[in-house]
Amino acid sequence: MKIVVCVKQVPDSAATVVAENGQVSWGDAPLVINPWDEYAVEAALKTKEAHDGTVTVVSMGGENAKEALKHALAMGCNDAILISDPALEAVDTQGTAQVLAAAIKKIGEVDMAFFGRQAIDGDAGITPVQTARVLGWPALTLAATIDVEGDTVKVERSIEEGRQTVSAKLPAVFSLVKDYGEPRYPSFMGIRKASRAEIPVWSLADLGIEAPAAVVEWPQIINPPKKDVTCEIVEGGSPKEIAEALVDKILAEKVL
Ligand SMILES: Cc1cc2nc3c(=O)[nH]c(=O)nc-3n(C[C@H](O)[C@H](O)[C@H](O)COP(=O)(O)OP(=O)(O)OC[C@H]3O[C@@H](n4cnc5c(N)ncnc54)[C@H](O)[C@@H]3O)c2cc1C
């Protein structure tokens, strides 16, 4: 079983992201592996252990994205590949999908490609299905369970209405949700192995593709308007009085 897992490097969820001179900036906040992608790595490793496979972790980004790859290696992935090219500075999700699909094709004979449900910075949540589209593979998204039997896979999707069971033939693309189960922590041995790992860097030329043209452009990046928040403490002689005063205010503000 040949498995690929795609992980993205993102600013730490505690980061303050601002627009400066039309560019996105997160100051000196640390960069981390996208939290949703840890569930994808966990699912890839569990599937590898159940079906005697290998897991290759792939990321598209700058040199610093190697830290996200090393985190996945320390969790137990077999090898890692960074896709990096100056021409990939401002690609959209469609472009990201084309690049990841080209990498999956170059790795060759891949049976399963795992993704997180979304990236906490771009938050589009569509790169997995767009990658499946480019590959011509089925996409089984929001997976909470994954059962492989021969060349068929059954997935329980975690959707608002509850669970939905779907199945498809491999190869296929999967996106993972938290219901799949807690990701393992990188082991000490894993961290040591990852810190020594040689991570090859593939360019667009190595993938044999041109720089994808953006179909969704970000003509302008601006900060959201500052919300003026005032806080008023409602006082009263008793909880009943406070509650009544609060209701009066809520009604007066036409909130209800
Ligand atoms: C400087 C800059 C300029 C940009 N300009 C544009 C623009 O002009 N137009 C536009 O539409 N978007 C633009 N983007 C956003 C960029 O297109 C998205 O961040 C990227 O395509 C992925 O989308 P997403 O983050 O919403 O991921 P999602 O679709 O939410 O990701 C879902 C899953 O896909 C996988 N994945 C996503 N990205 C990667 C990656 N890089 N490597 C490996 N796996 C990945 C992960 O498994 C992730 O969990 C820009 C981003 C930056 C940083």
The ligand as an SDF file (V2000), in Angstrom:
LIG
                    3D

 53 58  0  0  0  0  0  0  0  0999 V2000
    1.4140   34.8530   -0.1720 C   0  0  0  0  0  0  0  0  0  0  0  0
    0.1460   34.1470   -0.5680 C   0  0  0  0  0  0  0  0  0  0  0  0
   -0.5420   34.5780   -1.6730 C   0  0  0  0  0  0  0  0  0  0  0  0
   -1.7150   33.9140   -2.0290 C   0  0  0  0  0  0  0  0  0  0  0  0
   -2.3750   34.3830   -3.1180 N   0  0  0  0  0  0  0  0  0  0  0  0
   -3.5380   33.7770   -3.4180 C   0  0  0  0  0  0  0  0  0  0  0  0
   -4.2900   34.2200   -4.5430 C   0  0  0  0  0  0  0  0  0  0  0  0
   -3.9150   35.1560   -5.2410 O   0  0  0  0  0  0  0  0  0  0  0  0
   -5.4890   33.6280   -4.7900 N   0  0  0  0  0  0  0  0  0  0  0  0
   -5.9550   32.6000   -3.9780 C   0  0  0  0  0  0  0  0  0  0  0  0
   -7.0460   32.0850   -4.2040 O   0  0  0  0  0  0  0  0  0  0  0  0
   -5.2440   32.1150   -2.9380 N   0  0  0  0  0  0  0  0  0  0  0  0
   -4.0590   32.6930   -2.6570 C   0  0  0  0  0  0  0  0  0  0  0  0
   -3.3520   32.2320   -1.5840 N   0  0  0  0  0  0  0  0  0  0  0  0
   -3.9030   31.1530   -0.7340 C   0  0  0  0  0  0  0  0  0  0  0  0
   -3.3520   29.8330   -1.2230 C   0  0  0  0  0  0  0  0  0  0  0  0
   -3.8920   29.6220   -2.4790 O   0  0  0  0  0  0  0  0  0  0  0  0
   -3.8990   28.7740   -0.2920 C   0  0  0  0  0  0  0  0  0  0  0  0
   -3.3310   28.9510    0.9600 O   0  0  0  0  0  0  0  0  0  0  0  0
   -3.5220   27.3860   -0.7870 C   0  0  0  0  0  0  0  0  0  0  0  0
   -3.9710   27.1980   -2.0800 O   0  0  0  0  0  0  0  0  0  0  0  0
   -4.1820   26.2950    0.0270 C   0  0  0  0  0  0  0  0  0  0  0  0
   -5.4950   26.6470    0.3060 O   0  0  0  0  0  0  0  0  0  0  0  0
   -5.9440   26.6080    1.8060 P   0  0  0  0  0  0  0  0  0  0  0  0
   -4.8660   27.1380    2.6560 O   0  0  0  0  0  0  0  0  0  0  0  0
   -7.2530   27.2290    1.9390 O   0  0  0  0  0  0  0  0  0  0  0  0
   -6.0330   25.0390    2.0540 O   0  0  0  0  0  0  0  0  0  0  0  0
   -7.2760   24.0710    2.1880 P   0  0  0  0  0  0  0  0  0  0  0  0
   -7.9680   23.8970    0.8850 O   0  0  0  0  0  0  0  0  0  0  0  0
   -8.1110   24.4480    3.3530 O   0  0  0  0  0  0  0  0  0  0  0  0
   -6.3910   22.7490    2.5500 O   0  0  0  0  0  0  0  0  0  0  0  0
   -6.9170   21.5460    2.7870 C   0  0  0  0  0  0  0  0  0  0  0  0
   -5.7770   20.5350    2.8770 C   0  0  0  0  0  0  0  0  0  0  0  0
   -4.9910   20.5570    1.6670 O   0  0  0  0  0  0  0  0  0  0  0  0
   -3.6240   20.2780    1.9660 C   0  0  0  0  0  0  0  0  0  0  0  0
   -2.8100   21.4390    1.5890 N   0  0  0  0  0  0  0  0  0  0  0  0
   -3.1930   22.7360    1.4370 C   0  0  0  0  0  0  0  0  0  0  0  0
   -2.1240   23.5190    1.1020 N   0  0  0  0  0  0  0  0  0  0  0  0
   -1.0540   22.6760    1.0440 C   0  0  0  0  0  0  0  0  0  0  0  0
    0.3330   22.8540    0.7690 C   0  0  0  0  0  0  0  0  0  0  0  0
    0.8320   24.0770    0.4840 N   0  0  0  0  0  0  0  0  0  0  0  0
    1.1560   21.7620    0.7990 N   0  0  0  0  0  0  0  0  0  0  0  0
    0.6680   20.5260    1.0910 C   0  0  0  0  0  0  0  0  0  0  0  0
   -0.6400   20.2930    1.3770 N   0  0  0  0  0  0  0  0  0  0  0  0
   -1.4830   21.3440    1.3490 C   0  0  0  0  0  0  0  0  0  0  0  0
   -3.5530   20.0010    3.4800 C   0  0  0  0  0  0  0  0  0  0  0  0
   -3.7280   18.6220    3.7110 O   0  0  0  0  0  0  0  0  0  0  0  0
   -4.7680   20.7870    3.9940 C   0  0  0  0  0  0  0  0  0  0  0  0
   -5.2630   20.2920    5.2080 O   0  0  0  0  0  0  0  0  0  0  0  0
   -2.1700   32.8350   -1.2470 C   0  0  0  0  0  0  0  0  0  0  0  0
   -1.4720   32.3840   -0.1300 C   0  0  0  0  0  0  0  0  0  0  0  0
   -0.3180   33.0330    0.2050 C   0  0  0  0  0  0  0  0  0  0  0  0
    0.4250   32.5470    1.4240 C   0  0  0  0  0  0  0  0  0  0  0  0
  1  2  1  0
  2  3  1  0
  2 52  2  0
  3  4  2  0
  4  5  1  0
  4 50  1  0
  5  6  2  0
  6  7  1  0
  6 13  1  0
  7  8  2  0
  7  9  1  0
  9 10  1  0
 10 11  2  0
 10 12  1  0
 12 13  2  0
 13 14  1  0
 14 15  1  0
 14 50  1  0
 15 16  1  0
 16 17  1  0
 16 18  1  0
 18 19  1  0
 18 20  1  0
 20 21  1  0
 20 22  1  0
 22 23  1  0
 23 24  1  0
 24 25  2  0
 24 26  1  0
 24 27  1  0
 27 28  1  0
 28 29  2  0
 28 30  1  0
 28 31  1  0
 31 32  1  0
 32 33  1  0
 33 34  1  0
 33 48  1  0
 34 35  1  0
 35 36  1  0
 35 46  1  0
 36 37  1  0
 36 45  1  0
 37 38  2  0
 38 39  1  0
 39 40  1  0
 39 45  2  0
 40 41  1  0
 40 42  2  0
 42 43  1  0
 43 44  2  0
 44 45  1  0
 46 47  1  0
 46 48  1  0
 48 49  1  0
 50 51  2  0
 51 52  1  0
 52 53  1  0
M  END
$$$$
